[in-house]
Amino acid sequence: MTTAERFQELPLEEVMGDRFGRYSKYIIQDRAIPDARDGLKPVQRRILYAMFDAGNTNDKPFRKSAKTVGHVIGNFHPHGDTSVYDAMVRLSQDWKARHMLIEMHGNNGSVDGDPPAAMRYTEARLSAIAAEMLRDITKRTVEFVPNFDDQDMEPTVLPARFPNLLVNGATGISAGYATDIPPHNLAETIDAALMRLQNPTCTIDELMTVIKGPDFPTGGIIQGIDGIKKAYETGRGKIIVRSKASIEPIKGGKEQIVITEIPYDVNKAQLVKKIDEMRVDKRLEGIADIRDESDRTGLRIVVELKKDIDGQGILNYLYKNTELQINYNFNMIAIHNRRPTMMTLPLMLDAYIAHQKEVVTKRSEFDLQRAKDRLHIVDGLMKALSILDEVIKTIRASKDKRDAKDNLISKFAFTEIQAEAIVSLQLYRLTNTDITELQKEEEELKKTITELTEIINNEKQLNKVIKSELLDIKKRFAEPRRSDIEANIEEIKITLDVLIPSEEVVVTVTKDGYIKRTSTRSHAASNGQDFAMKESDYLLFESNMNTQHHLLLFTNKGNYIYQPVHELPDIRWKDLGQHISSIVPLEDEEEIIEVIGIDDFNQENVFILTATKHGQIKRSLLSEYVVSRYSRTLKTMNLKKDDEMIHASLVTPEKDLLLTSYLSYSIRFDMEELPVTGVKTGGVKGINLKENDSLVAVNLIAKNNEQDLLIVSQRGAIKRMSTSEIEITSRAKRGVVILKELKANPHRIFAVLTVNPDDSIKLTTENQIEETFKVSSFSKSDRYSNGSLKMDVSNDGELLFVKVFKETED
């Protein structure tokens, strides 16, 4: 062959598509998805057949696992020994399989996820119930195909004398398909198969009177009959599996939660570790200790609680936040007629019953042929015994065995097979008594032939045989149910009191992002003085709160941080707080602009209002800001590239909005003009800005009620003005000017504050110069005045911040 002939030029897409198509077909049909008839994947079938082939059965001693793995790899499954051994181990694990198909001596792993011992240390053999999977396989009941090297034959399916797909379930992932079929109770499954056999049109409701639902080897409580029914009807459905737990009183007025069964496929060690981490991280304050007290008698996890802690509340929290309760999703896909099929319960039972009919028919045909062959020989022997002397004479006169056979055939009309049987007869069989045995055998054979013919030709009789065999298996191997089934899914309600002890604290956040909670004792001891803070920093938020409350911290990048108060670091008043970035990672140049304390997210008609420097504003329902995962910042405003968020506040509808820009344009409109949108939207235009202008202040004004505004310019000028100076208009307009425009060194808006006449304001500059003024010291001006200069920014430094002190405050 020339080089040109060896290579073909093909498009990569075509080659990839072809190869991947073949690979996908292989892993779907012949690797990851079980067959609907025997419920086995090819590797499992090959392991069981190899063990049967080697005589490694339940009635013989255990044999080294490595020997079996070698036999499987060498004869049937040319893959890695680890994958074969892993599949073999899984078949022997009583917490994975409802009825183990392999018995293993030695360490075969554990429910804690420990790996099994190497195959050179463990020993295995087929279990008693596995023998039922393979029974009659030698009677041509199933199709055999050549193995990978054409040196041997292997079965394409096992006879499977019980519905293994339902009994042991299956799990697997292939290309484009995954399967999750839960294990079921053997007795219930057989009863369902018998019901379907008797009445092929029975409904799922009728079937569910016998097959209640899954039955996991690890027990537990299954909730949600509707989910089970949906899965049986469609192949897909969801149920809840929760641990069995009880609450026991212990000395010292305390309680402990004792868990005796955990959900299917949950790693016990990781579950215990997760609960212990919750205790260590103080996410769950009420736990004093957690111990795994499991031993050879059974599983037992003990969660010891602190004094006066409600055990049911803690248990509910654990159900909700750990694998003490899981969602199990049915996805019942199996290979049916050589293609992956979504299996309903009736389809599974029908596939199994059709397989059994085929197996029993083929077995009956095999046994019938054997009985007919034997009857033919018995007839020949009986005929030979009736003319024994002549037969002996003929044989003695013959030259050899072949000649003797030919002479018998020609003289007495025996067939070749009968002649062979006669010449092979042992002398002791020529006694008188033997004829009666042959007659007895002839009767029995004729009876057997009649019975087998009836089975083959009469479906009623065939069904009867299948029924009696299934009942026999049920009688020998049935076990009581392990999983309890509850009709409804219990809604878990968690009260904060259970998890977080109620404690009054002082919460502070500084502009630079230092956050802490301080006990009221520490705050009182310092008399609220000597608060630890860096020099150029200032307090953005200070409030008396409860540990059961929450903070929402808003950043200039359009994000917010959801922060439960009880998770804040507990730091003394005189010590510096922890930076927010060590609790929640922030972006570059991201900083806190506003903090809002929330005691209840379910308040009606309460919104969060946010605004950006480009004049975009929005409001969203407060209730939408609650999240369950809050380890990172969450989007609250979709910002354009060079925009940033400048304001966030808690609002109610009965207010007007006052927006003021840097170039001193002010617009006032009704809050109801602002549509309510989702948390992650970008908002709507609030004010129509000139080029190089930006929004700097957002104020809430009571409707139809004159209020005072205090306007502070960047030059340190302050003016007091009534809100009635600014007319109510509609959203997205330019607004009116509230400072007089100067040609040289014009005033620009630094802050706009709503004040009462008895309030005071404090101005702080970058050089830490502070000045306090009474609001009443300023007389009211109109829109076109610039107020009076109160700070010398050229000497004192630029303004840093302005704070209002209400009349009640010190």
N, C-alpha and C positions, 0 to 999 in steps of 0.2 A: 504493500500500500504506500502510495506517495504521501509526502507531507501535505500536499494540497488536498488530498482526499481525507486526511485525518482531521483537518480543521474546517470548520464551517463558519461563515460570517453570518451572524444572526443579530438582530437588534436586542439590546440588553433588556428592554421592557418585556419582550416576548419570552426570552429565556427565564427572566425572574418570575414572570407571571406563571409560566409553565411549571417551573421547579417548585415555586411556593404553593401552587395549586395542588401538586402531587403530595408535597409535604403535609399540607393542611388536611387533605383527604386521609392520609395515613394516620396523623395524630388524632383525628376525630374518630375514624372507624376502628383503629387498631392500637390505641394507646390510652387515651384519657377518659373515654366515655364507656360506661358499662353496657353490656348486651341486655336487652329487655327480657330475654328468656331465662338466663341463669344469673343475671345481676352481677356478672364478673367482667373485669377488664382483662385483656389478653394476658398480661403478666400474672395476674392472680390465677387465671385458668391454667396457665402453664405450670405454675408452682404446684397447684393441687394435683394436676395430672402427672407431673413428674414424680411426686411423692407416692401417688397411687401406683404408678408404673414400676417404681423401685420397691414396692411392698412396704413403704413406710407408713403403715396404717395404724389405726387405734388399738388393734388387738396385738400389736408387736411392740418391742421396746423402743424407746426414743433413739433417735439417730442424730449425729452431729449436723448442725445447720449448714456448715460449710459444704458438706457432702451433697446436700440437697441443692444448694445454690450452684455448685459445680455441675450437677446433673441438668439443672434448668438451663444454665448458660450453654453447656456443651451440646444439648440436644434440641432445645426449643426456643430459647429467648437470647439471641446473641447481643446482649447489652451489658452494661456495667454491673459488677457483682453487688455494688452498694445499693443500686436501685432495686435489684431483685431481693436482696436481704431486707431492705426497708419495707417493701411490699409484703414480704413474708412475716415480718415482725408485726405490721399493722393488723394482719389477719389473726394474730394471736393475742391482741390487746383487748382485755375485757371491758375497758372504758371507751373503746372506739367501736367495737363490733358487738351487736346485741347477742349473737351466738357465734363464738369464735370458731373459725374453720380449721385453725391450727393450734395444737397444744404445744407450749414451749417450756422447757426447763432452763432456769437461769434468768439473768436480768434481761427482760424484754422491754425496758423503758418504764416510765411511770407517768401518772397523771400530772406530775410536776414538770413534765417536758424533759426529764433526764434521758440521755441517749441509751439505747440498749447496749449490752456487751457485744464485743466482736463476734462474728459468726463462728469463730473457732472455739468459743467458750460455751455457746448455747446449744441445746439439743431440741429437736422438734419431731412431731409426728402429726398425722391428720387427726382431727377430733372425730368423735362418734358421729356428729351431725354432718361432717364433711363427707363421710362415707355415703350418706344419702344423696349428696350432690353428684357422686360418681357411680352410684349403684347402676348396674346393667350397662355400663359404658362398653363392655366387651361384647355386647349382643347387637352390635351394629345399630344402636338406637340413635346415634348422632353421626353427623358427617365428619369424616377424617380427611385431612389434607396433608400433603408432604410438608415436612419441616423445612427450615431455611436451606439445608444442604441436600435435600432429597434422600437422606439416609434413613429417615424414620417417618412415622405418621403422627399427627397430633389432632385433637378434636377441635372443631370450630366453635363448639358450645358443649356444655356439660348437661347430662340428663336432668339434673336439678330436681330432686323429688320434693322440694318445698320452695315457695316463692322468695328466693334469696334477695332479689332486688329490693323488695319491701322490707324484709326482715332485717337485713344488715345495712340497707341504705347504700349510698355512694356519694363520693365527692370527687370532682375532677375539673381541670381547666384545659381546654384545647384551643384551637384557632377559631375564634368567632363563637364558640360555645363553652359554657361552663355548666356543671351539673351539681345539684345539691338535693339529694333524696335522703330524708331522715330514716333512721331505723324504726321498725314497728314490732309489735308483739307477735310472736310466732302463732299462738293460738288464735288471736284475732284475725291475722292475715289468712290463715287456713280457713277460718269460718267465712271470711269474705270471698275467698276463692270458691268455696263450696256453694255459697249463695249464688255466685255468678254462674257457676257450672249448672246449677239447678234451674236458674232463671236468667238467661243471657240478656234480658232487657231490664233487669232490676236497676233502680235509680240510686244516685249517690246517697240520698237520705236513707234509703233502705240499707245500703252497704254500711253507712255510719252507725247503724244500730249494733253492728258487730265489730267493725274496725273503728275504734273511738278516735284514733289519731296516733301520732308518733309515740314511740316508747323508747326513750333514750337509755342506753346502758348505765349512764350516770344518774338516772332518776330526774329529780327536779320537778318543778310545777310548770305545766304548759297552760298559757292563757290565750283564749281567742278561738272559739269553735268556728266562728265565721271565717277566720283565716285558714283553718284546716279545710273547711268545706270548699272554699274558693280554690285552694291548692288542688284538691281532689277533682274539682270540676275543670280547672284550666291548666294545671301543672305549675302555676305560680301562686304564692300566697305568703302571708307573714304571720308568724306567731311570736309570742313572748315566752322565753324560757327563763324562769327565775329559780334561785336556790331555795332549798328547804331550810328555814331558819326558825329558831324559837328563842324567846327572851326568858332568861331564868334569873330569879333574884339570888344574889350572893351576899355574904356577910358585910356589915358596914353600911347597909341601906343602899347598896349599889346593885346594878344589873349587869348581865352579860348576854351577848348575842351568840348563840351556838348554831353554826352552820353544819349540816350533816350531808347535804347533797348540793352539788354545783351544776351549772348548765353544761350541756354537751360541748365538747371540744374547747373548754376553757382550761387554761394552764393554771393549776392551783397555786403553784409557787409565785407566779407573777401576780395573781389576784391578791394574795396575802401581802406581797411587797407593795402593791399599789395602795392598799388600805393603810399599811404602815407609813408609807410616804405622806399620805394625807394627814396622819397623826403628827409626824415630824415637822411637816411644813405648816402645821397649825391651820390647815384648811378645814379641818374637822376637829373642833376643840374638845368634844366630849369623850374621845377615846383615851383610855389610860394605857391599854396594852392590847396587843394582838398576838395570838399563839396558834401555831399549827399543831394540833394534838392528834393528827391522823396516825393510825397504827394498822396492824394486820386485821383488826376487827372492823375497820371502816374509816371513812373520812370524818374529820371533826376539826373545824376552825372555830376558835373562841375569840370574840372581840369583847374585851373587858371595858366597861364604861366608868367614867368618873361619877362621883356622888351626885345624886339628884338630876341625872341626865335621863331624858326620856328615850328608852331603848327603841321604841317603834319609830320615832323621828329619825334617829341615827340609821336604823335599818332602811328606812325609805330613802334616805340620802344615798346610802351605799347601793341600793337597787338602781337608783337613777344615774349614779356617777361612776360605777365600777362594773366589772363583768359578773357581778353577783346576779345581774339580770341582763339578758341579751335578746336581741331580735334574731329570730331564725327565719331565713327566707327560703321557701321551697323554690326550686328551679329544676323540675323533674324531667331532665333530658336523658334519653337512653337510645341506644342503637336498635331500631326496630325496622325489620326488612332492609338491613344494610344501610340505613340512613339515620342521621340524628333526628329524633322526634320528641316534641314536647308531650310527655305522657300524662294522661289523666288517670285517675284510679281505675275506672273501668277498662281503659286501654291496657294498663299494666296487667290487670287480672286476665284480660282476654289473650294477651300475648303469651302469658304463662300457661293458661289452659290449652291454647292451641299447640304450644310446645309439648305439653304433657300428653296430649292426644297423639301427637306424632311419635313421641318416645314410646308410649305404651303400645301403639299400633306396630311400630317397627320391632319392638321386643317380642310382641305376640307372634309376628311373622317369623322372627328368628326361632323362637321356641317351637312354633308349629312345624317349621321345616325340620328341626332336630327330632321332634316327636315322630314325624312321618318317616324320616330316615331310620330311626330306631325300630319303628313298627315293621318296616320292610325287612330289617335284619331278623327281628323276632319271628316274623312269619316264616322266614327261610329256615331258622333254627328249629322251629316246631315241625316243619315239614321234614327236615333232615332227621329229627329224632324219631318220627313215625316210620321212616324207612332206613333206620340206622345201619342195619347189617349191610344192606346194598351200598350205602354211602361209604362205609368203612372199606368194603371190598373194592369199590371203585378207586378210592384214594390209594389203597395198598397196591393196586395194579398200575398206578401211574408212576411216571419216571421222576417227576419233580413237582414242586408246588404249582407252577404255571400249568403243567400238564394235568395235574389233579383238578385245578379249577376249570380248565377247558372241558375235561371229561364230565364234571358235575353239571356244567352248563348244558352240554349237548345231551347228556343222558336224562337228567331230571328237570330240565328247564329252569334251573336256578339262575338268578341274575349275577352279574360280576360281583356286586357288593355282597350278596348272600353267600356266594361261593367263597369269597375272601373270609367271611365270618366263620364259615363252617371249617375251612382248613386251618383256621387259627384257633379253633376250639381246644381247650385243655381237656385231658382225658377224664378228670373228675366230673366234668360237666355232663358226662354221658350217663350219670346215675338216673334212676327212675324218678327221684323226687324233683329233678330239675324241670321236668315238663310242666309241673304245676306252677312253679315260679314263673315260667315263661308265659303261661296262660294268664296268670295274675297280672304280669307286666303288660301283656297285650290289652287286657281290660282297662288298666290305668291309662295306657297310651291313647286308647280310643276315646276315653273320657276326656283326657287333656286336649286332644285334637278337636273334639266337639266344642269344648269351652273356648279354646283359642280362636276357632273359626267364628264362634258367636261374637267374641270381642272384636274381631276384625270387621265383621259384617254388620254388627248392630251397635249403633252409637250409644244406645241406652246402657248396654252392657259395658261398653268402653268407659262411659262416665261413672258407672258403678265401681269399676276397678280403680279409677283415679281417686274417687271419693274414699274408698276403703284404705288406700295407701296414704292419702293425706291425713285421715283420721288416726292411722297407726303412728305417723310421725308426730301428730299433735299429742297423742297419748304418751309417747316416749320422751319428747323433748320440751313440751310446753312449760313455761315458767310464768309466775304471776307478774302482773304489770309493775313497772318500776316508777314510771312518770305519772303524776296525777294530772288530770285535765280539768281546768276551770273554764266555764263558758265565756266569761267576759274578761277583758283586759282591764286590770285595776289601774285607775289613774293615780299616779303618785303625787301626793301634795306634800311639799316640803315647806315648813314654816321656818323663817329665819331664826326664831328663838331657839330652835333645836340646835342649830349649827353654830350660831354666833351669840355668845353671852352679851346681853344688852349692857352697854357701858357708855356713859357720857364722856366725850373727849373734846379737845379743842383741835380743829384741823387748820393747818396753815399751808399756803402755797406762795412762794415768792415769784417775782417777775422772772428771775433767772432759772426758775424751775425746781427749786428746793422744796420738798414736800414732806410733811410728817403729821403724825397725830400725837397729841400730848395729853397725858392724864390731867384731869381737872385739879388733882392734888399738886402736880408739878407747876401748873399754871398759877394756882393760888399761892404757892410758896414763893414764886417770883413776882407775885402781884401784877402779872401781865407785863412786867418791865424786862429789860435786858434780853430781848428776843435775839437769838443768834442768827446773824445774817451778814453777808458780805457787804462791804462799804457802799458800792454803787447800786446795790440791790434794794428792792422795796417789796412790801407785802402786797400781794395781788388779791389774796383771799384769806380771811380769818373768820372762823365760825364755830360756835358750839354745836356739835353734832353727836349722833349716836353711832355706835359701831355697826348698827344694822342699816345705816344709810349709805348713800353712794355719792361719788363725785363724778361730774362730767368736766373734763379739762379740754378746752378747745385750742387748736394751734393755728398759726398763720398759714399753714399749708392746706387748710381745708379739711383737717382731720380732727377727730376727737378721741379722747381716752376714757374708757369706762373703768372706774376704779372704786371697788367696794371699800368703805372706810376701814373695815376690820382688817383688811390686808395691807393697810399702810404701815410703815415702820413706826413703832412706838418709841419716840425720842423725847428726851427732856426739853423743856422750854428754852433752856440756856444753851442747848447744843444744836449745831447746824443740822438741818434736815437731810434726807437722802435725795440725790438728784433724780428727777423723773425718768431720765434715760436709763438708769440702772434697774428700773421696774419695767418700763416699756421702751423699746428702742425707737429713737426718733431719726428723721432724715437730717441731712446737713442743713444748717441754718434754720431748723424748725424750732419754734419757741411757743410757749404758752401765752395766749392773749386773754383768755377769760376762764374762770372756774365757776361752776354752778353746783351747789349742794342740793341733792334730791333725797327726800325722805320717802316719797311714794311716786312711782312711775305711772300709776293707773289713774291719775287725776283727769277728770273730764275737761275738755276745752282748754287744755294747757299746751302751749307750743314752745318749740325752741326757734328763736329768730336768729338768723346769721346773715352777715353782710360782708362784701369784699370792697377793696379800695377802688375797683372799677365800677362800683355802683350796683352790683348784682345783689339782690336780697331774696331770702326765701324763708318760709316757715314750715316746720314739720311737726307732727304729733310727738309729744314727749314720750309716749308709750313705745314709739318705734326705736328709741335709743337704747332699749334694754338688749343685752347680748349675753350669751352663755360662755362664749370664748372671747377673752379680752387680753391676750398676751401681746397684742400689737395695736398700733393706732388704727382707727376705723374711719373710713371716708364719710364726711358729712356734707361736703360741698364740692361739686365738680368744678375745679378752677381752670381758667384758661392759663396759657403758659406763663405770662408775666404778672398774673393777678395774685393777690393774697387775701386771706380772710382777716378782717379787722375787728369784727364784733360778733358776740354771741350772747343771747339773753333769754330768760324765761318770760313768755308773754301770754296774755289772755286777750280775747278779741275786742273787748270794750275800750280800746285805746287807739289814739292816733299815733302815726309814726312821723318823726321829724328827722330828716336826713340832711346833714350839712357837709359841704365839700371844702377842701383846702382853700379854694379861691373865694370862700365865704358865700356860696349859693346855698340857700336852704329851701327845702320842699316839705310840705306837710300834707299827709293824706290818711284816709281811714284804713285801719289794719285789714278790714274785710276786702280791700282791693288786692290784697296779696293772696294768691291761691295757696292752698295747703298741698304740698308735694312730698314725695318720699325722701328718705334720709340722704340718698346718694345723688340727688338731682343738682343741677347747676344754678337754679333760681331764675328770677326774672329781673328786668331792669327796674331799679328803684328811682334813679335820678339820671337825667340826661347831662352828662359831664362835658365840659369843654376839653379841648386838647390840653394836655399837661395838668389837668385837674384830677383830683381823686377824692373819694369819700373818706372823711376822717371821723365823723361823729354820727351816732345813731341814738336818738332819744325817744322814749315812750311818754306820751302826753295824755292826760285824762281828757276825755271828750267834754266839750262845752264847759270847760272849767279853766279859768285863767290861772296860769302858772308862771313862775319866774324862771328865766333862763339866765345862766351866767356864762358869758362867752369869754374865753381866754385866748389871746393871740400869741403868736410865736415870739413877739417882741416884749411879752410880759405885761400887755395891757389887759384890763378886765372891764367888762361892761355888763350891766344887769338890764334885762329886757323882758317884756311880757310876751308870752306865747301868742297873745292875740294880735301881735304885730305881723304874724305870719299867717296868711289866709290858707284855708283848707282848699286843696286842689285835687287833681288826680295824679296817679303814679306816672313815673317816667318822664317828668317835665324838667326844665332847667331849674325852676324855683326862683326865689327872690334874693337879692343881696342883703346881707345883715351887717356888713362893715362898709365903711366909706373907703372907696378906692383912692389910694395916694399914688402919685407918680413916682416919688422917691421913697424907697424903703417901705413898701406897703405892708399893712397888717395881713397876716394869714391865720387861718383858724388852727389853734393848737388843741383846744377842747371846748365842748359845749356840754353844760351840766344843767340838769333840772334841780332847782333848789327851793327851799322854803326861807322866808325872811329870817327865821331864828337860826339857820344853819351857819356853819363856818367852813371856810375852805383853806387848805394848806397847799402851797406851791413849793416844790422842791426843784433845785437846779442841779446840773451835773457837778458843780463844785460843792454840793451838799449844803447850799444855803437854803434855809427854810423860812418861809413867811406865812403867817396865819392871818386871815381877814374874816370879819363878820360880814355876812351877806347884806345885813341891814345898813352897813356903812356905805354901800353903793346906791346911788339914786338911780331910778329907772330912766333909760334912754330909749330913743327911737332906733329904727333900723340903720339910719345913716350916720350914727356916731361910732367912734372907735374906742370909747371908754377912756379909762385913765391908766397911765403907765404905773405899774406897781412894783415891777422887778427890773433891775438893770442887767439885762442878759449879756451885755458886752463885758461886764466885770464879774457878775455872779455865775456866768456859764449858761448854756442853753437850758430851757425848761426840761425837766426829766419827767415829772408827773404831777397831776393835780388831784387832790383827794377832798371829798366833801365829808364833813362831820355833821351828822344830824343833831338836832337840838337835845336829844336824849343822851348822846354820846359825850364822853369826856373830851 
